[in-house]
Amino acid sequence: MPFHHARLRRFSLRLGAALLAGLLPVRLGLGIVHWQLQSGLYRDTQDQLEHARRRLDQTLDHARRAADAVAEHAGQPCELVEQRLREQVAAVPDVRTVNLARGRDIDCTSLYGAYQADSRTEDFTEGQLRLMSGNRVTPLSPIAKRPGNTAYWWG
């Protein structure tokens, strides 16, 4: 009997050593794969966030460009500037409508021509930007809005 226990103990020791030698690289490999996936996901997320930031900045620049291009026409009769507003909407990416306003009153839009509406500047963040849930043309599409010589654009 004693030889049987010694042989069993040696077998258990060899089996444990073999399992340790076989499973240790697998465990290390799984850890490395997990680390690589996690760092890759982090890099991809950072890249996507940077792309979104650049795209938002570009969209805001387009809106500013359209608003600046029509600002000189504020106060002129809508019939004279309506076509210029529509040209800006057609030519500037991301802009879907441009409005001219004096103070709180919108006088002319690229969509409707002569138009009377109220634009409350206190609804704007720092008097510059307002996120809206939509408008009468696209009620379920969020838009951002700048005050004054207002430009609307896709969000």
PyMOL commands that set and color helices and strands:
alter all, ss='L'
color gray80, all
select helices_A, chain A and resi 2-71+78-91+121-123
alter helices_A, ss='H'
color red, helices_A
select strands_A, chain A and resi 95-102+105-109+113-118+130-132+143-145+151-154
alter strands_A, ss='S'
color yellow, strands_A
deselect
rebuild
show_as cartoon
